[in-house]
Amino acid sequence: MSETNPSGKTWHNRLLYSSAAADDRSRMRAVANNLILHLHPTKVPAPALRWRYTWGMGGISATLAVVLIVTGVLLMFRYDASVAGAYTSIQWIETQVMFGSLIRALHHWSANLLVVTLFLHLLRVFYTAGFKDGRAINWTIGIILFLVVLAFNFTGYLLPWDQRAFWATTVGTDIAGSLPAVGDLALVFLRVGWSVSEATLGRFYGLHVIVTPLLTVGFMLAHFIMIRRVGVARPL
Amino acid sequence: MATTHPEHEKNGIPFYPDHVKTEFYVTVGILVLAAAIGIIGLISPVGLQAPADPLNTPLHVKPEWYFLALYQLLKYIPPKVLGIDGTVIGVMAPVLGVLLVLLWPFFDKKDDSKRAMRIRAWVVGIGVVVLIALTLWGEVS
């Protein structure tokens, strides 16, 4: 529910403390509305939870993100981000590591599915005007999350270092390179030079396992905190 | 799933146990899906193509499927549109599209209505059809 905390004025007061409240009732509400002290909302509006309204896409996306983090860490244990080792390390994962093929399949398909579920989530929220009534910032955070996930998939695609990966990255970075004014800059930033090389692999690996995950987790937290603070949108 | 009790319609259902129950079903569903993916992965692995070879360009070079629409747009846009370089339009159109989507709520602040909903339905419909058409075109070409 979207009752505001009657006490504390600043956001960190609201987030961390339930500071001095006038009476028992407002103290209780302060605790129930506090993200840290009371992780889940006490109540959620029933019409906002129907399947035909939500499609469940936000929750499915969040779950896929968790699957991706877990399988991604497992893959990192065996992956070697070098031209000499990348391809053979994937072969090793596929054929020698116990459940390696399963873990890679989960990672691969979850990543592809995540693009679909996020897109459907976006469409649903757009159609049902979930971005109104103080949710504009959260909509923006959501779009940023979608872009970060695309960057995630784009950088992850190169890592197996096979023909498909190499040439998809070549044309993909070419698209970035045709941006007006900043094209060359973007191209050199992505490729670390003018062609796709071992340096590109290192850059994409770094972006894939550190930069994009931190951004994703950070924006996901912000996304969820905003839902908790503003409340779940009700259908028209 | 959500109860239809009139009190709940108005004030919301309790998060626990009602909503948690829904979440539980969702979790089970996702685990089933994960298991299905796992089984598919075991039967037909994601696989690898030949190792990357910068000197050997394959016949059909394509980006990942979610960039195919963008790639197709770039490939078939005329070299000059209204005196502007076609590539610039092809690249800037999606950038401006994303900016529009990003900033939409800051311009569309009126209370929602059935009419606004219809307009959004059309925006969604046309956008999705164009996107899917471009992607399919990219896939078969």
Chai-1 contact restraints between the chains, C-beta under 6 A:
chainA,res_idxA,chainB,res_idxB,connection_type,confidence,min_distance_angstrom,max_distance_angstrom,comment,restraint_id
A,H40,B,F15,contact,1.0,0.0,6.0,A-B,restraint_1
A,P41,B,F15,contact,1.0,0.0,6.0,A-B,restraint_2
A,K43,B,G12,contact,1.0,0.0,6.0,A-B,restraint_3
A,K43,B,P14,contact,1.0,0.0,6.0,A-B,restraint_4
A,V44,B,G12,contact,1.0,0.0,6.0,A-B,restraint_5
A,V44,B,F15,contact,1.0,0.0,6.0,A-B,restraint_6
A,V44,B,H19,contact,1.0,0.0,6.0,A-B,restraint_7
A,P45,B,G12,contact,1.0,0.0,6.0,A-B,restraint_8
A,A46,B,A2,contact,1.0,0.0,6.0,A-B,restraint_9
A,A46,B,H8,contact,1.0,0.0,6.0,A-B,restraint_10
A,A46,B,E9,contact,1.0,0.0,6.0,A-B,restraint_11
A,A46,B,I13,contact,1.0,0.0,6.0,A-B,restraint_12
A,L49,B,A2,contact,1.0,0.0,6.0,A-B,restraint_13
A,G59,B,V26,contact,1.0,0.0,6.0,A-B,restraint_14
A,T63,B,I30,contact,1.0,0.0,6.0,A-B,restraint_15
A,Y87,B,P51,contact,1.0,0.0,6.0,A-B,restraint_16
A,I90,B,L48,contact,1.0,0.0,6.0,A-B,restraint_17
A,E94,B,P45,contact,1.0,0.0,6.0,A-B,restraint_18
A,S101,B,G41,contact,1.0,0.0,6.0,A-B,restraint_19
A,S101,B,P45,contact,1.0,0.0,6.0,A-B,restraint_20
A,L102,B,G38,contact,1.0,0.0,6.0,A-B,restraint_21
A,L102,B,G41,contact,1.0,0.0,6.0,A-B,restraint_22
A,R104,B,V46,contact,1.0,0.0,6.0,A-B,restraint_23
A,A105,B,I37,contact,1.0,0.0,6.0,A-B,restraint_24
A,A105,B,G41,contact,1.0,0.0,6.0,A-B,restraint_25
A,A105,B,V46,contact,1.0,0.0,6.0,A-B,restraint_26
A,L106,B,I37,contact,1.0,0.0,6.0,A-B,restraint_27
A,H108,B,V46,contact,1.0,0.0,6.0,A-B,restraint_28
A,W109,B,I37,contact,1.0,0.0,6.0,A-B,restraint_29
A,V115,B,Y66,contact,1.0,0.0,6.0,A-B,restraint_30
A,L123,B,V124,contact,1.0,0.0,6.0,A-B,restraint_31
A,Y127,B,R120,contact,1.0,0.0,6.0,A-B,restraint_32
A,Y127,B,V124,contact,1.0,0.0,6.0,A-B,restraint_33
A,A129,B,D112,contact,1.0,0.0,6.0,A-B,restraint_34
A,F131,B,P105,contact,1.0,0.0,6.0,A-B,restraint_35
A,A136,B,P105,contact,1.0,0.0,6.0,A-B,restraint_36
A,A136,B,F106,contact,1.0,0.0,6.0,A-B,restraint_37
A,W139,B,P105,contact,1.0,0.0,6.0,A-B,restraint_38
A,T140,B,L102,contact,1.0,0.0,6.0,A-B,restraint_39
A,I143,B,V101,contact,1.0,0.0,6.0,A-B,restraint_40
A,I143,B,L102,contact,1.0,0.0,6.0,A-B,restraint_41
A,Y157,B,E64,contact,1.0,0.0,6.0,A-B,restraint_42
A,P160,B,L48,contact,1.0,0.0,6.0,A-B,restraint_43
A,W161,B,A52,contact,1.0,0.0,6.0,A-B,restraint_44
A,D162,B,L48,contact,1.0,0.0,6.0,A-B,restraint_45
A,D162,B,Q49,contact,1.0,0.0,6.0,A-B,restraint_46
A,D162,B,P51,contact,1.0,0.0,6.0,A-B,restraint_47
A,D162,B,A52,contact,1.0,0.0,6.0,A-B,restraint_48
A,Q163,B,Q49,contact,1.0,0.0,6.0,A-B,restraint_49
A,Q163,B,A50,contact,1.0,0.0,6.0,A-B,restraint_50
A,Q163,B,A52,contact,1.0,0.0,6.0,A-B,restraint_51
A,Q163,B,P58,contact,1.0,0.0,6.0,A-B,restraint_52
A,R164,B,Q49,contact,1.0,0.0,6.0,A-B,restraint_53
A,F166,B,A52,contact,1.0,0.0,6.0,A-B,restraint_54
A,W167,B,P58,contact,1.0,0.0,6.0,A-B,restraint_55
A,W167,B,V61,contact,1.0,0.0,6.0,A-B,restraint_56
A,A168,B,P63,contact,1.0,0.0,6.0,A-B,restraint_57
A,A168,B,E64,contact,1.0,0.0,6.0,A-B,restraint_58
A,V171,B,V61,contact,1.0,0.0,6.0,A-B,restraint_59
A,V171,B,P63,contact,1.0,0.0,6.0,A-B,restraint_60
A,G172,B,P63,contact,1.0,0.0,6.0,A-B,restraint_61
A,S178,B,T87,contact,1.0,0.0,6.0,A-B,restraint_62
A,S178,B,V91,contact,1.0,0.0,6.0,A-B,restraint_63
A,L179,B,V91,contact,1.0,0.0,6.0,A-B,restraint_64
A,P180,B,V88,contact,1.0,0.0,6.0,A-B,restraint_65
A,L236,B,D112,contact,1.0,0.0,6.0,A-B,restraint_66
